[in-house]
Amino acid sequence: MAPNNNGSGLTYEIRTHRPGDMGMIVSLHGSLYAQQLGWGGSFEASAARSVADFLDNFDPGLERAFIAESTETRKLLGSIAVLKHREEANTAHLRLFLVDPAARGAGLGARLIDESISFARERGYARIILWTFSVLEGARRLYNRAGFQLVLTAEEKEYWGTRQVSECWELKLS
């Protein structure tokens, strides 16, 4: 995909995953959420299981991980993955969305979400669902702007050493 520079000074490209990327996604999730939210090693383990599930069951016709990478340094700046839902037909599951704090505010997160939606539409999915947490306000704003609707708010409970409210969001594609 073509490089992007939206005037922010950040130049990046979005591409599909290749060997080594998924380990970096786990590392970035683990370190960032430990620093920002106090989520412990069990969160990193959960991210690793999500990545392992993606890689072990990867269906290239219906699934895709998008990587945002600096065109200058080749550093991973963000990620998102579209997986086929393991239990619901015609449903895509959005996972592993993250933008490095140094790259936030440049439109990269919105572009990753847009790429995922386009991919899901092209593959004929009827809807996309995702689970997130109420504390992730920036991501929630991006989901809302992209047309996702909050469809379920769970009761607060402990996740990875902190009390959190989980949410399910949905975007109908057809």
C-alpha positions in Angstrom: 0.0 0.0 0.0 1.1 3.5 -0.7 2.9 5.5 2.0 0.9 8.1 3.9 2.0 11.6 5.1 -1.0 13.6 6.2 1.0 16.7 7.2 1.8 15.4 10.7 5.4 14.7 9.8 4.7 11.0 10.3 5.3 8.9 7.2 4.0 5.4 7.3 2.6 2.6 5.2 0.0 0.0 5.9 0.8 -3.5 4.8 -0.3 -7.1 5.6 1.6 -9.0 8.3 4.7 -11.1 7.6 6.8 -13.3 9.9 8.0 -11.5 13.0 5.2 -8.9 13.0 2.9 -10.8 15.3 5.5 -11.2 18.0 6.1 -7.4 17.9 2.3 -6.9 18.2 2.3 -9.0 21.4 5.3 -7.0 22.7 3.8 -3.6 22.0 0.4 -4.6 23.6 2.2 -6.0 26.7 4.5 -3.1 27.3 2.1 -0.3 26.4 -0.9 -1.5 28.5 1.4 -2.3 31.4 2.7 1.2 31.4 -0.6 3.0 30.7 -3.2 0.9 32.4 -1.3 -1.3 34.9 -2.3 -4.5 33.1 0.1 -7.2 34.1 1.8 -10.1 32.4 -1.5 -12.0 32.2 -2.7 -9.5 29.6 0.4 -10.0 27.6 -0.3 -13.8 27.8 -3.8 -13.1 26.6 -2.5 -11.1 23.6 -0.1 -13.9 22.8 -2.9 -16.4 22.8 -5.0 -14.2 20.5 -2.0 -14.0 18.1 -1.3 -17.7 18.3 -5.0 -18.4 17.5 -4.8 -16.1 14.5 -1.6 -17.7 13.2 -2.7 -21.3 13.9 -6.1 -20.9 12.2 -5.2 -18.2 9.6 -7.5 -18.3 6.6 -5.9 -15.9 4.1 -9.1 -15.6 2.1 -11.1 -14.3 5.1 -8.6 -13.0 7.6 -6.0 -10.3 7.5 -3.7 -8.4 9.9 -2.8 -4.9 8.9 0.5 -3.4 10.1 1.3 0.3 10.1 5.0 0.8 9.8 7.2 3.9 9.7 8.6 4.3 6.2 11.7 5.9 7.7 12.6 3.6 10.6 10.5 0.5 9.8 9.2 0.6 13.3 5.8 -1.0 14.0 3.4 1.9 14.7 0.1 0.1 14.9 -1.9 -3.0 14.1 -5.3 -4.3 13.6 -6.6 -7.8 12.6 -9.8 -9.0 11.0 -10.6 -12.6 11.9 -13.6 -14.7 10.9 -15.7 -15.2 14.0 -15.2 -18.7 15.3 -18.9 -19.2 16.1 -21.0 -16.8 14.1 -21.2 -17.1 10.3 -20.7 -14.0 8.1 -19.3 -12.2 11.1 -15.8 -10.7 11.3 -14.1 -10.1 14.6 -11.8 -7.1 14.9 -8.8 -7.8 17.2 -5.3 -6.5 18.1 -6.0 -2.8 17.4 -3.3 -0.6 18.8 -1.5 2.6 17.8 1.9 3.5 19.4 1.4 6.7 21.5 4.0 8.5 19.5 2.0 8.0 16.3 -1.4 8.9 17.7 -3.3 11.9 16.3 -1.9 11.5 12.8 -5.0 9.6 11.5 -3.2 6.2 11.5 -5.8 4.5 13.8 -8.7 5.7 11.6 -6.9 4.4 8.5 -6.3 1.0 10.1 -9.9 0.7 11.0 -11.0 1.8 7.5 -8.6 -0.8 5.9 -10.2 -3.4 8.1 -13.8 -2.4 7.2 -12.9 -2.4 3.5 -11.4 -5.8 3.7 -14.4 -7.2 5.6 -16.8 -5.8 3.0 -14.7 -7.2 0.1 -14.8 -10.6 1.8 -18.6 -10.5 2.1 -19.0 -10.3 5.9 -22.4 -9.1 7.0 -21.0 -7.5 10.2 -18.0 -6.8 12.3 -17.9 -7.1 16.1 -15.2 -6.1 18.5 -14.7 -6.2 22.3 -13.0 -3.3 24.0 -12.8 -1.6 27.4 -14.5 1.6 28.4 -11.1 3.0 29.6 -9.8 2.9 26.0 -11.5 6.2 25.1 -9.5 7.1 22.0 -10.2 3.7 20.4 -13.9 4.0 21.3 -14.1 7.4 19.6 -12.5 5.9 16.5 -14.9 3.0 16.5 -17.9 5.4 16.8 -16.7 7.6 14.0 -16.3 4.6 11.8 -20.0 3.7 12.4 -19.7 1.0 15.0 -22.5 1.0 17.6 -22.1 0.0 21.2 -24.4 -3.1 21.6 -23.4 -4.5 25.0 -21.8 -3.2 28.2 -20.8 -5.8 30.7 -20.6 -5.4 34.4 -17.3 -4.2 35.9 -15.0 -7.1 36.8 -11.3 -7.7 37.2 -9.1 -8.1 34.1 -5.4 -8.4 34.4 -5.2 -7.0 37.9 -7.5 -4.0 37.4 -11.3 -3.4 37.5 -12.6 -2.9 33.9 -15.9 -2.5 32.1 -15.9 -4.5 28.8 -17.9 -3.5 25.8 -19.1 -5.1 22.6 -19.3 -2.9 19.5 -20.9 -3.9 16.1 -20.8 -2.5 12.6 -23.4 -3.9 10.2 -22.0 -4.1 6.7 -25.1 -5.2 4.8 
